[in-house]
Amino acid sequence: MTASVNSDILKNTFIHVLLQAVRRFLVSNPRWKISCQLLWVLALIFAGKPLFAATTPATDRSVRAIVSGIVSYTRWPDLTGAPRLCIFSSSRFMQALSNGASAPLPYQPVVVKNDHEALAAGCNALYFGNESPSQQIALTGKLQPRPVLSIAEQNPECAAGSAFCLIFHSATVKFSVNLDVLTRSGVRVNPEVLMLARTKEHE
């Protein structure tokens, strides 16, 4: 017990002395002080921890960034203005995708509870929550021949249903694309976005 306590005391003393030495060095070398501050800022940015308050969890930010990116690089024929993205209330990220207070969105968010509300909302894009692939197919079929972009939150296989599907793995969020569904959607997506996705081609 005594050895453990002494070890902790020595460790804390060493850390204190080291910090004091670093502080004296930075005070006497202002250029190094600025460089260290810049490195600290960069470390925070690349660690995904912004300096300024961001209450949105990391996964929420990732989903919002991916969906915003897909929509931004999608083109609808004869559409003027921002597309209307219908977000199903079953989505775990409904708040993150529909809240435009923290940063501007490249789409008009509309929260819908069911197919009936989605059909009445004039959606240019659909973001599905826990709706099954068959439900996704049924709704997009009802909206045809209107060009509609579809994104699924809980369809990782992406074998059917939506053009884009989010993939959650540990703390990372990726997405895949079903080229067959995308081809029939009537919208055009920048090839650079498709290169970033895990491609699902289906005959």
N, C-alpha and C positions, 0 to 999 in steps of 0.2 A: 504493500500500500504506500509506504514511504517513498519507494523508488519511483512509483507511478506519479506521485505528487511532485517529487523533485523534477521528474522529466517534464511535466507540464509547466512547471515554473521556469525551467531552463528554456523551453520552447517559446513561451510567451516573452521572456526576457530577450531572447535572440531576435524574435520578430520585431519587438519594440525598438531595439538598437538598430536593426536593419532599416526600419521605416524612418527613423530619425536621420540616419546617414543618407538615405535617398532624398529626404526632404532638404537637407543641407546642400546636397549636390545640385538639386534642381534650383534652389534659391540662388546659388552662386553661378549657375549656368542657365540663363533664361531661354536660350535657344533649345536646349535639351528639354526644358520644361514644356515648351510649346509642342515639340515633337512627341513627347510622351502623351500630352493631352490629345493630340490628333490620333495617335495610335489607339488610345482608349476609346475615342469616338468610333473609329473604324471597327474595333473589336465588338463594341455593342451593336453596331449596325449589322455586321455579318453574323453575329450570334442570334439575330432576330429579336433583340431587346432594344427597342427604340428609346432614345433619351427622354423624349416627351411622353407623357402619359398616354397609354393605349390600353384601354380596358378590354378590348376584343381579344379573346384567346387566339393562340397561334393558328389553330386549325380553322377557326372562323375566318381569319385573315387570308389563309391559303385558299380556301374555297371561294371566297369573294374575289380574290385576285384571278383565279383560274376562270371562273364564270365570266367576270368582266372582260378578261382577255379574249375568250372565245367569242363573246358577243361583239366586242370591238372590231374583231377581224372577220366578221360575217357580214355579207351584203345581201339585202333583200331587193328584188326587182320592184321598182316604182315606190319604194318606201322613202319618205322624207321625214327627217327628224329621228329622234331616238326610238328604237324598237320597244315594244311593250313585252316585258318578260313576266309571264304568269308563274308565280311561285306557289306550289301546293303547300298548304298549311301542315302537311305531314312531314315536311322537311325539318331536319334537325338544325338547319342553318337559315331558317326563314328570317330571323331578325338580322343576321349579318348581311343577307342578300337584299333585304328590303329597306334597310336604314341608310338613307343618303345624307344623314346629318354630319357624319365624320369626314366624308369625302364624296365628291360627286360621282354618280353612277353613269355608265354609258347606256343605260336603259331605263325605261319607266317600270318600276316594280309594281306588280299587282298581285296581292295574295288571294288565292282562290282555294275553296274547300273541296270542290268536286268538279266533275266534268261539265255539269250544267253551268256553273259559274265561269269556267274556262271558255266554254263556247260563247258565252255572252260578253266576255271581256275583250274580244278582238285581239287575241294574243298573236304576237309575232314570234315568240319563243316560249317554250315550256320548260320549267324546272320541276322535275318529279321528285317526290320524297320517297315514301314506302310503296308507291303504286307499282304493281307487278308489270313485267314486260308486256303481258297481254293487255293490261289496262292502258299502257302507254301506246300500244299499237292501235287500240280501239279509238282513243281520243284523237291521235294524229290523223287517223283515217277519216274521222268526222270533219276535221278541219280542211281536208283537201278539197279543191286544188290550191288552197292558200299556202304560200311558202312559209314553213314553220321550222324553226330550229328547236331541237329537243335535247335536253340534258337530263341525265338520270343520276340521282344521288346514291341509290341503293341497288344498283344493277352492275356489279363489278365485272361479270362475265361479258357483258355488252354484246351478247350473241343476237339479241333482238330487242326491239322496243325503241331505243333512243339513238340519236346520232353520236352523242358524246356521253361518256359514263365516267364518273369519278371513282378513283381507286384509293382507298385509305389503307395505309400500312404503317403501323406504329405511329410516329408523329408526322409522317409525310403524307402529302396528298398529290396524287398524279391523276392523269385522265387517259382514257382510250377512246378510239373513234371507230364506229362501224360505218365503213365506206358505203355499204349497200344502202343503209338507212339514209345516210347523208346525201347520196346521189338522188334519192327519191324525194328529198325534203323540199327542193325548189330553191334553196339558198346556196350561196357560194361562200366558201371559207378560204381564207388565205392559206396557200400551201405551207407556209412556214409554221402555222399552227398544227397542221397535220403531221409535220415532221417531228414535232415535240410529243406527239401522242403515240401510244401503243396501238398499232393499227389492227383492226379486226376486219378482215375481208371475208365476205360470205357470198357464195354463189347464189 
